[in-house]
Amino acid sequence: MAPSMPDHAISKQRLVVTWVVTLAVVAGSSVVANDGDVPDWEASILRFVNGWPDWLEPIMWVLQQPGVVLSPVIAGLVIFWFTRDWRHLAAFACVLPLKLGIEKALVKQLVERERPYVSVGPEIHVRGPAFEGLSFPSGHATTAFALGILLTAFLPPRWRPVPVIWAVIVGVARLYYGEHNALDVVAGAALGTLFATTLWFAFLNGADGHPRAGDRADSAL
């Protein structure tokens, strides 16, 4: 099934609400995570998911691939192949500099929280390569949520929940792999949502930032 043209737009009011909510989530998560300690309730979530059986590992590895840093660029190229609209490619491609510039270079440096193997303890089963290093926020969750939300613009209504649910699964997989704590994932999801909503407003609403003819500004997300 070829991707369809976006049939709904994001209003300025929806954009502002999204900014307020997502920044509040990132700020609140940062306050909790900033001292480097992991609260008991958060560690309990990690231990629960991390303790799932090992036979899930290859499945989780596949399911977390939408969180890979170049996945939005690849998705954008595929959609551009069908629509031939540079704005569609730009919306996806711009996830990369936002992710690297804000999530990795700014937030990760401001909130110095270590990976679960260090911040929670060596009892965490690390199934990937990340035993140590800064973990807040989750880059996989940031990328997956940005990608998932942008993809909904090109899907029929009944399929729109699928990429967002997949993004949630990516976040769960990061806990299963023992490479992130729960608030790392929550903050990453909030940043990804912020990025996607902003890029949708900038590129998918129309060249001038307003809904295209026939679009309903209040129907987005």
Protein Blocks (a to p, Z undefined) as FASTA:
>chain_A
ZZdddfbdcdfklmmmmmmmmmmmmmmmmmmmmnopacfklmmmmmmmmmpcfklmmmmm
mmmmmmpmklmmmmmmmmmmmnopaklmmmmmmmmmmmmmmmmmmmmmmmccddfklmno
mkbccfbfblgccfbdcfklmmmmmmmmmmmmmgcfklmmmmmmmmmmmmmmmmmnopac
fklmmmmmmmmmmmmmmmmmmmmnomnopacehiafklgZZ
